[in-house]
Amino acid sequence: MLSVLAFSVAVAVAQGSQVVLVALPEGRELGRWQLPAHPSGLFASPDGALWAPLAGDAGTAVLVPGQTPKFLEGRLVPLFFREADRLFAVCPGELRLLSNPERAEIARFPLPAGLDVRFAVASHDGRVVALLAGRANPELILVFPFDGGQNVQVRLPSSMVSGTVALGTSLVAVGAGRSLWLAPVGSPQGVSLELPGETVALAWGREERELFLLVSAPQAHLLRVKVPAKLARLKPPSLVWQASGRPRGMVASDEGQVVLDDQGVSLVSPKGKLLGSVPLAGGTALAVLPQRPQAESVPWSDTANP
C-alpha cells in the first residue's frame, strides 16, 4: 500500500475507461489504470482495494495501488462494511453475504418478491443493509442480517422514486429529487424537507450530528443539515460550499467531504473550506480509499473463484 495513504486522502475517480488515483489536498497523481470498459461505479474495500464493476460483460476489476488490475467474472456491486473478509451483494430475490476475496457464499437472506432495487448500502458495522426500491410506490427496505435476516419495509413519499441513501448507526436518510426524508433506523415515521436542488449524494458527518447533501442547482452545491435530538425540530439545510461544475458524486473522509463535479474533484472541510482540488474533466464516479487499511483479506478456503 502506498505510504501517502497515512497522510492524505487518496481518491479514485473513474474517467472514461480509466481510473485515476490522486492525493488530496496535495493534488498529486498516485496512479492510473486503463480498463477494458468504463466502470459503472467504484467501491473501496476496507483492505484498500478498489472494486470497479465494468459496463457490458467485461466483469469486475479489482484495483490495488501499485499493482496491475485483476478481473473477476461477472459484474458484482459489493456492499462493503468494516469486516474486510466479507461483503454483501444484492441478488435477484435475496441478499447474500460473501467471503472476500473468494466470493464464497456464507449466508443468504430472502427479500420481498418482485423487488426492484435502485440503490443499496450497508452500515459501517454490517448490522443493517438499506435497499431503495420501487418506481410507482417507492419504499425503503432495511435488512438486519445479524437478526436472522429480518427486514422492515418503509413506504416513502411518492416523489422519492429514484435517489440515494445515507445509512448511519441510528439514523437513515433518503434523498430523491428535491426531497429529503430522515428517520430513526427501523422506524416507519420520518420527517421530510424540501431542498433547493436535485439530490445527488448524501453523507453523514461525525457522530451523525449533521448530514451533508450534494445537490444540483444546477451547479454543485454542498449543503449541511444539523440533526437535532428531536427530528421534528429539523431545520432546512444551509449552504456550505459550491463549485462551478455540475455534481457527480460525494464521499465522506476523515478530513471532510470529497466532491466530484464534471470539472474535477475537491476536498471540502465540514465548515466549507476548500482544502484542495484536482482538475479531472469528465469524472463519473469516485471512491475514497481507507486511510488506515486493514490487513489484506485471507481466503476462507484453498479454492477461490477466478
Secondary structure, DSSP 8 states (H G I E B T S, - for coil): --GGGGTSEEEEEEETTEEEEEEETTTEEEEEEE-SS-BS--EE-TTS-EEEEBSTT--EEEE-TTS--EEESS----EE-S-TTEEEEEETTEEEEEETTT--EEEEEE--TT--EEEEEE-TTSS-EEEEE-SSS-EEEEEEGGGTTEEEEEE--TT-SS-EEEE-SSEEEEEETTEEEEEETT-S--EEEE-SSEEEEEEE-GGGSEEEEEEESSSEEEEEEE--SSGGG----EEEEE-SS-EEEEEE-SSSEEEEETTEEEEE-TTS-EEEEEE-TTEEEEEE--SS-------SSS----
